[in-house]
């Protein structure tokens, strides 16, 4: 642990954006053209900062004609997601397509199954209702990270109910169709174009398991997975990502009520979590981080414990299919 | 109290301890520190306790001091039962005074 209280400031996450961009460009060329032996990259565009930066850096690395953007709205997507994704594609000059995945999700029973699961705790939930999943504020107290559903009736009445295990797992399993169908569509275009699929997680999402296995967690390469969220914004600004995207608060864009990523998963402001994750990764004492993030050392310690807990709880998401014995002829060529 | 400990311990073993794990955890061992339960495990335990002992559990009671070991859960359940009995006693007393 470092001993001086002045060495840790919120500037620790500042990057030399031109240098980082140059390194990434080189790495992406080596990975996509060299290791993966594909002609270019397919990126799912959500209108958010991560997919925008991923597409922008791929376009610089491979050339705009070798990057293909796929926009995949569904019934619960906010309108500006598509507008912002289109704006980015125009700025980058990349080719895109819009795949409305709502009919596919409908056919799979995604919405019906989700609503059935919600009805286990809110029996009157149905047509015209909206909902989102939220966590308690875990920094303010040491509660367990148990999810609640916030639902709004057609008349505007709000309800907040703690989810049972069965209801929670049911809602998550149904909504995970969204990320998995999107990835299926990305691979369709990647196969068609002989391209690789670019994953878009930042370090927080990757390390904390904020992704769906075989959904948005699936990809051939993940060029910004080592960058903290704050650094992704800095890179985005350097790469000329439109201001509207840089200013947009991060959202999961998965539930019918507007939901921030903090409410769904981290329960801590992302900037604070970013600094805590950096501090923890670099052995900085909670007392030092506390000064920069404006929390008490006890609360930073709580965030450290939460990061650890999430790291262990989501270990399964990172595991590849487990084999009983290694397959030597395959291992030999990797 | 001893019976509650046994029942909770049995539920934890049946639901969260896999064959290859060490079943020798003590009733004071922290579920979190031993990695036995994550928040989904706690949620499952909360539902077991609600159903088994007929007590409602508020969000602000979902704290490690109530749920992080077999003994803590047993003490929490016992305290809630004692409280419920005291409340019933007071109600009976009030009813008697009113009649």
Contacts between the chains, C-beta under 8 A, distances in Angstrom:
chain1	res1	chain2	res2	distance
A	136	B	59	6.6
A	141	B	60	7.8
A	141	B	63	7.6
A	142	B	63	5.9
A	142	B	64	6.0
A	143	B	59	6.9
A	143	B	60	7.4
A	143	B	62	5.2
A	143	B	63	6.1
A	144	B	39	5.0
A	144	B	42	4.9
A	144	B	43	7.8
A	144	B	62	5.0
A	144	B	63	7.6
A	144	B	64	7.5
A	144	B	67	7.0
A	145	B	39	4.5
A	146	B	39	5.9
A	146	B	42	6.9
A	146	B	43	5.5
A	146	B	46	7.7
A	146	B	59	7.8
A	146	B	62	6.0
A	148	B	59	7.9
A	162	B	59	6.3
A	163	B	43	7.9
A	164	B	43	7.5
A	164	B	47	6.1
A	165	B	40	6.4
A	165	B	43	4.7
A	165	B	44	5.1
A	165	B	47	6.2
A	168	B	40	7.8
A	168	B	43	7.1
A	169	B	40	8.0
A	309	B	32	7.1
A	309	B	38	7.0
A	309	B	39	7.8
A	312	B	35	6.5
A	312	B	38	7.4
A	313	B	38	4.4
A	313	B	39	7.2
A	313	B	40	7.9
